[in-house]
Amino acid sequence: MTAVRGRGAAMTPLDETTTAQPIRVSKIRKPAQARFYESVEAGHSSHDRSAKIAEWLGTSRSSVRLDSNAKCATVARGETDVYLRLPTRSDYIEKIWDHAAGVLIVEEAGGTVTDITGRPLEFHHGPLLQANRGVVMTNGLLHEQVLEAIADSD
């Protein structure tokens, strides 16, 4: 996958000689239809809180657990509508290398990425996302509703 700010995101299969194909996030607007992914590691994301948020939004689908930049790829390709990485401790700080490249790809595919308070991720404070708490990636259409559910789950 590749992305250039302002020029979109694309994917080129490694086993083919085809040219890059543009990728886009899903067009799901109803939270009850959303596909939720979350971090595999219980230390990286609160699975219980994710389940509460999905229930609050009315989704009946089970969450899928996924990590690495595959989480970003699934959102950017429209295979996932919401990815949550909810802090499990007040002192946990996300690492830039876990998110920087994927955030650009998701945003260029039409999605939205913020922390759990709705702030854009700030990548200019060194190797840690010190100004942010958690990560929320969506297709953009569901973002405000997901942030509202996160706020209500406190």
C-alpha positions as CSV (number, residue, x, y, z in Angstrom):
1,M,0.0,0.0,0.0
2,T,1.1,3.5,-0.7
3,A,-0.2,7.0,-0.1
4,V,0.8,10.5,-0.9
5,R,-0.8,13.4,1.1
6,G,-3.4,14.9,-1.2
7,R,-3.1,12.3,-3.9
8,G,-4.9,9.2,-2.4
9,A,-4.0,5.7,-1.4
10,A,-3.4,2.7,-3.6
11,M,-2.5,-1.0,-3.3
12,T,-0.3,-3.1,-5.6
13,P,-0.4,-6.9,-5.1
14,L,3.1,-8.3,-4.6
15,D,2.5,-11.3,-6.7
16,E,1.2,-9.6,-9.8
17,T,2.6,-7.1,-12.3
18,T,-0.6,-4.9,-12.3
19,T,-0.4,-1.2,-11.7
20,A,-1.5,0.2,-8.4
21,Q,-5.3,0.3,-7.8
22,P,-6.9,3.1,-5.7
23,I,-8.4,2.0,-2.4
24,R,-11.2,3.6,-0.5
25,V,-12.8,3.2,2.9
26,S,-16.3,1.7,3.3
27,K,-19.5,3.7,2.8
28,I,-21.2,2.3,5.9
29,R,-23.2,5.0,7.7
30,K,-25.2,3.0,10.2
31,P,-23.2,1.9,13.3
32,A,-25.3,-1.2,13.7
33,Q,-23.8,-2.4,10.3
34,A,-20.3,-1.5,11.2
35,R,-17.5,-4.1,11.4
36,F,-15.3,-3.5,14.4
37,Y,-11.6,-4.5,14.8
38,E,-9.5,-4.0,17.9
39,S,-6.0,-4.7,19.1
40,V,-5.0,-8.3,19.8
41,E,-3.0,-7.4,22.8
42,A,-5.1,-6.9,26.0
43,G,-2.4,-4.6,27.3
44,H,-2.8,-2.3,24.3
45,S,-6.5,-2.0,24.2
46,S,-9.5,-2.5,26.6
47,H,-11.5,-5.3,25.1
48,D,-14.3,-4.9,27.6
49,R,-14.7,-1.2,26.8
50,S,-14.6,-1.9,23.1
51,A,-17.5,-4.4,23.5
52,K,-19.5,-1.8,25.5
53,I,-18.9,0.8,22.7
54,A,-20.0,-1.7,20.0
55,E,-23.1,-2.5,22.1
56,W,-23.9,1.2,22.6
57,L,-23.7,1.7,18.9
58,G,-26.0,-1.3,18.3
59,T,-23.7,-3.5,16.3
60,S,-24.4,-7.2,16.6
61,R,-21.1,-8.3,14.9
62,S,-18.3,-9.7,16.9
63,S,-15.1,-7.7,17.0
64,V,-12.1,-9.1,15.2
65,R,-8.7,-8.7,16.8
66,L,-5.8,-7.5,14.6
67,D,-2.5,-5.7,15.0
68,S,0.4,-4.3,13.0
69,N,-0.4,-2.0,10.1
70,A,-2.9,-4.7,8.9
71,K,-5.4,-2.7,11.1
72,C,-4.9,0.3,8.9
73,A,-5.0,-1.7,5.7
74,T,-8.4,-3.2,6.5
75,V,-9.9,0.2,7.2
76,A,-8.3,1.8,4.1
77,R,-9.6,-1.1,1.9
78,G,-13.1,-0.9,3.3
79,E,-13.0,-4.3,5.0
80,T,-13.3,-2.7,8.5
81,D,-15.4,0.3,9.4
82,V,-14.0,1.0,12.9
83,Y,-10.7,0.1,14.6
84,L,-10.4,0.9,18.3
85,R,-7.2,1.0,20.4
86,L,-8.5,2.1,23.8
87,P,-5.9,2.7,26.6
88,T,-5.9,0.2,29.4
89,R,-3.8,2.3,31.8
90,S,-3.5,6.1,32.2
91,D,0.3,5.9,31.7
92,Y,0.2,4.0,28.4
93,I,1.5,6.0,25.5
94,E,1.2,4.9,21.9
95,K,4.3,4.6,19.7
96,I,4.7,6.5,16.5
97,W,6.0,3.5,14.6
98,D,2.8,1.6,15.3
99,H,0.6,4.2,13.5
100,A,2.4,6.8,11.3
101,A,2.4,5.1,7.9
102,G,-1.0,3.6,8.4
103,V,-2.7,6.8,9.4
104,L,-1.6,8.5,6.1
105,I,-3.0,5.5,4.1
106,V,-6.3,5.5,6.0
107,E,-6.7,9.3,5.6
108,E,-5.9,9.2,1.9
109,A,-8.4,6.4,1.4
110,G,-11.1,8.7,2.9
111,G,-11.0,7.6,6.5
112,T,-10.5,9.5,9.7
113,V,-8.0,8.8,12.5
114,T,-7.9,10.6,15.9
115,D,-7.2,9.7,19.5
116,I,-10.2,8.8,21.7
117,T,-10.9,12.5,22.4
118,G,-11.1,13.4,18.7
119,R,-7.7,15.0,18.5
120,P,-5.6,14.3,15.4
121,L,-2.5,12.2,16.2
122,E,0.5,14.3,16.7
123,F,3.7,12.8,15.3
124,H,6.1,15.6,16.1
125,H,6.8,14.9,19.8
126,G,9.5,12.3,19.4
127,P,8.9,8.5,19.2
128,L,5.8,8.6,21.4
129,L,2.3,10.0,20.8
130,Q,2.6,11.9,24.1
131,A,-0.2,14.4,23.2
132,N,-2.7,11.7,22.4
133,R,-4.7,8.9,24.2
134,G,-5.5,5.8,22.2
135,V,-6.4,5.5,18.5
136,V,-9.7,5.5,16.7
137,M,-9.7,4.8,13.0
138,T,-13.0,4.8,11.0
139,N,-14.3,5.2,7.5
140,G,-15.0,8.8,8.5
141,L,-18.7,8.5,8.2
142,L,-19.0,6.8,11.6
143,H,-16.3,8.8,13.4
144,E,-18.4,11.2,15.4
145,Q,-20.8,8.5,16.5
146,V,-17.9,6.3,17.6
147,L,-16.3,9.2,19.6
148,E,-19.6,9.9,21.3
149,A,-19.9,6.3,22.3
150,I,-16.3,6.3,23.6
151,A,-17.1,9.4,25.7
152,D,-20.3,7.8,27.0
153,S,-18.4,4.7,28.0
154,D,-16.3,6.5,30.6
